[in-house]
């Protein structure tokens, strides 16, 4: 169990509708775009500025790290699958080598 308030790794509540498998086909992520992100003291995203509006992050659904292609062009990113206050899902990553946040 995580101690961070945004990470939800608890079992579903009794009576909650089960998650249904997606019927959509897999699709590639969009080309990364720079993102303006505010983080908490632990580095977790808590707010996203998008199109001049601020959106609070209400949940971190998943977090993962990718370190790849060290022999060519190194990539080191920490990804976050978020839910914003309006219910919209968003995928962000922090570039751990060059700095900065990006949305996909």
RASULHU-V41340 format. One line per field, one symbol per residue. phi: phi as a letter, one per 20 degrees, with the letter a starting at -180 (. if undefined). burial: I if it has 16 or more other C-alpha atoms within 10 Angstrom, else O. A space follows every 10 residues. Layout:
BEGIN
phi = ???
burial = ???
END
This chain:
BEGIN
phi = .eeffeeddd fffgnffffe ffefffcfff fgcgcdcdce fenefcbcec lmdecfedbd fbbbcccblf edcfcbcdec edcefenfeb dccdffeenn dbdc
burial = OOOOOIIOOO OOOOOOOOOO OOOOOOOOOO OOOOIOIIOO OOOIIIIIOO OOOOIIIIII IOOOOOOOOO OOOOOIIOII OIIIOOOOOI IIIIIOOOOO IIIO
END
